[in-house]
Amino acid sequence: MSSTADVVVLGAGIVGAACARECAARGLKTLVVDSGFVGCGATAAGMGHIVVMDDSSAQLALTRYAQQLWLALSPELPPEVEFEPCGTLWVADDAEEMEEVRRKHALYASAGIGSEILDAHALAEAEPQLRRPLAGALLVPSDAVLYPPAAAAFLMRAAMQAGALLLAPQKVLSAEKGCVRLASGEELHAARIVNACGAESVALLPELPIRKRKGHLVITDRYPGFIRRQLVELGYLRSAHAVAADSVAFNVQPRRTGQVLIGSSREFGAEDATIHRALLGAMVARAQQYLPRLADLHAIRVWTGFRAATPDKLPLIGPWPKDDSLFLATGHEGLGITTSLATAKLLVALLLGEDPPIPAEPYLPARFLSGSAQEDGVFAHAPEQSHA
């Protein structure tokens, strides 16, 4: 048995759902295939932070564009998506980190992004639960949070309302040369195949310069008003170029439910979802250094997920040069929730031969085909991010 479409999207996480929505909205006959259900992979293990990041100019451009798309879409989001424009506080522990606050403030201003520098007193007033003294913080009010599985489900519903068809659960055996072969024996034929499988993308294309990076999350019972904004430390900068497989950082999010979501950790080399007790303990201890009263809150769930990491911390968006039918929308690491809508816009522009809304060159998969960037050592020396 076989089916024919214009586009087959592999993966029904938030990136795949966004791509399917955009493809279907542009009149392309779209099939979506996933081995599980919508949003069941990394999407379910993401913090849902819609954040501008500035590790590189390309990252800033993509996350800024993505954030604008989310803000424009927000009036259409149903309540279960829990979209909250609460803003982010980048917390500085000392004078050295306040220099980074000032750098980010100037950079964001040059990019048209509003931000505000808070001194120690203003920070204490903004977030009374933070320990004192802290040097200050950068407030970025345009950042937001949402509940990723519900956001992915919303995007997939929109795709299906525009004509997309979801095939799930269906295991994909291969995807190349315009043909997707399923374990059921069915074949799907399309002029374009989009690999949006996140950390599992390499199962279908082992050449991809992607490594799994495991992370932990903890969520508490309901404590309304405990914190008001997404809180992220700037302290990771001190060890940004250290060669270390595992890391933790303070990254805590308020949920509309009154719960507190606690991250973040990063772990290379893990192939199963088992909780790493020592790393989890270090992550929670790091959070308690900034929010001492977290120790009084009751945690109700701990879980893990796998991010798809690339050496340069930029996603792979666009055609795969070794197969004319294959396009990629993967490798987003901790920014897949943020950049999903922007990824979809870029991808479909490239699919249709249109000018992309922002320059696509930094994200094109062809940048890794020289070979040097695929070596494991490049991953070991890549700077850390604190985002979950």
Secondary structure as UniProt FT lines:
FT   STRAND          2..10
FT   HELIX           14..25
FT   TURN            26..27
FT   STRAND          30..33
FT   TURN            38..39
FT   HELIX           42..45
FT   STRAND          49..50
FT   HELIX           57..73
FT   HELIX           74..76
FT   HELIX           79..81
FT   STRAND          88..92
FT   HELIX           95..110
FT   TURN            111..112
FT   STRAND          116..119
FT   HELIX           120..126
FT   TURN            128..129
FT   STRAND          136..140
FT   TURN            141..142
FT   STRAND          144..145
FT   HELIX           148..161
FT   TURN            162..163
FT   STRAND          165..167
FT   STRAND          172..176
FT   TURN            177..178
FT   STRAND          179..182
FT   TURN            183..184
FT   STRAND          187..195
FT   HELIX           198..200
FT   HELIX           201..204
FT   TURN            206..207
FT   STRAND          211..220
FT   TURN            224..225
FT   STRAND          230..233
FT   HELIX           235..239
FT   TURN            240..241
FT   STRAND          246..254
FT   TURN            256..257
FT   STRAND          260..268
FT   HELIX           277..290
FT   HELIX           292..296
FT   STRAND          299..309
FT   TURN            311..312
FT   STRAND          316..319
FT   TURN            321..322
FT   TURN            324..325
FT   STRAND          326..330
FT   HELIX           333..335
FT   HELIX           336..351
FT   TURN            352..353
FT   HELIX           361..363
FT   HELIX           365..368
FT   TURN            369..370
FT   HELIX           372..374
FT   HELIX           376..381
//
